[in-house]
Amino acid sequence: MYNPKLIHCIATMKLNLMLLRIILIPYINSISNISFGVKKALG
């Protein structure tokens, strides 16, 4: 019923997304902090 290759592909994608998230979270946080600071500065 299930295609093992497809399952493996999805699992790999999920793992890659997790790793990407771990790597990118600091950047995303700093970007959102910067935009928040800009909004505050603009009033």
Secondary structure by P-SEA (a helix, b strand, c coil): cccaaaaaaaaaaaaaaaaaaaaaaaaaaaaaaaaaaaaaaac
